[in-house]
Amino acid sequence: MRIVVDTNVVISGTFFKGNPRRVVEAIIKSEVDAYATTDIVDEYQGVVRRIIERGVGTFDGSGFIRFIADLNLIESFTEVSVCRDPDDNKFISCAIDAEALYIVSGDKDLLDLKEYEGIQMITAADFVEKYLK
């Protein structure tokens, strides 16, 4: 199954436990195939740096490195402008070009879309409940 993971799920899964951690672990264990672009990975890394500087949570550095290594990096050519937050459009573009079924997110701007061109926006909790039992 192909998915794209929004930054908030990656950060929550890297610094905290719960459903976001389960999604990150599923990617590391190759239970699902996650796709990203270099722009998305740059965002993940930038937010991780800022959180480390703030000293919030417990950083699983080796898990984060394994997560990044297990991503399928693609170039995204599709341009969309459908999100209230323009920064979120890159996740939809990536999902379209990766032919992903889901964007796993905790971002209200993405989740409110519910679906775009057959790609479902789903929370980490719902994704874990439906696919990672």
N, C-alpha and C positions, 0 to 999 in steps of 0.2 A: 504494500500500500504506500502510495506517495503522499507526503505531506509537506507543508511549509510551516515553520514554527515562528510565531511572532516573538519579538525580543522579550516581552514581559514574561512569557512562559520560560524562556531560556534562563533569564535572570533568576526567577523564582526557583527553578529547578536546579540551578547551580549554587544558590546561597541558602536555600531552605528545603524543607522536605514536602511531602504531600504529592498531589497529582502532577504538578509541573515536574517534580523530580522523577516521577514514574515515566513521563513522556521522554525526558532527556535520557534516562536509562534505557528505554526501549530503542532509542536511536543508536545508542552505544552498543547494545546487544544485537543490532540488526533485525529487530522485530518489525520495524517499519523503516522505510526509506525517506529521509528528510532531504529537502532541496533548499539551496540558498544561492544568492549571488554574492559577489565580493562586497557590494554595498551593504547587504544585509549582515554579512560576517563582520564588516567594519563597525556597524552599529552595535552588534553583540559585544564586540571587544571594547568599544568606547564606553558603553554602559557598565560593563564589568569593571573597568578601570575606575570609573567614578564611584561605584559602590565600594570598591576596596578602599579608596581614599577616605570615604565616610566611615569605614569600619563597621558596616552593617552586616549581620548574618555571619555565617561560617562559609568561607570560600572553598569549594572543592576544585582546586586548580587542576588536578590530574583528570578529574571528570570533565571539566570544561575543555581541556586540551583534546581528550578522546572524542568528545562531542563534536568539536570543530573538525577533527580529522575524519569523522564518519559522515559528515555532510557530503552530499553530492552537489558540487559547485557547477553552476551553469551560467551562461550568459543569457540575460533576458533582453529580448528585443521588443516585446509587447509593451505599449504604453497605455495606461489607463488613468482616468481621473474620475474616480467614483467615491472616494472616501472623504468624509468631512475633514480629516487630517491628511493633508497631501503626503506626509511622510509614510503613511500606511499603504499608499498605492503600490510601492515596490514589492510588498508581500503578495498582492494580487497578481501583479505582472509576473513575478517569479512562479507562482502557482499555475498560471495559464501556460507559461512556456515549459514548465516541468510536467505538465499534464497531471497535476496533483488533484486529489479528491477533496482534501481538507486543508484549511488554514487553522492551526491550533493557536488560540489566542485568549487573552483575558482583556483585550482592548475593546471597550464599548463601541468605538467607531467602526471597528471591523465586525464585531458580533452583531451590531444592529443591521448590517447588510444581510445577514443570514446566509445568503447564497449569491454568487455572481458567476455567470457562465458555467454553471454546473459544479462550481467549487463551493463547498459548504464551510461556513465559519463556525467553529465549534470550540467550546471551552476545554481546558485540560481535563476537568472532572468528567465531562460528557465523553470525551475521547477515551479516557481510561475505562470508564464504565462500559462503553460499547465495544471496545476493541482490544483492551489490554488486561482483561481479567486474569 
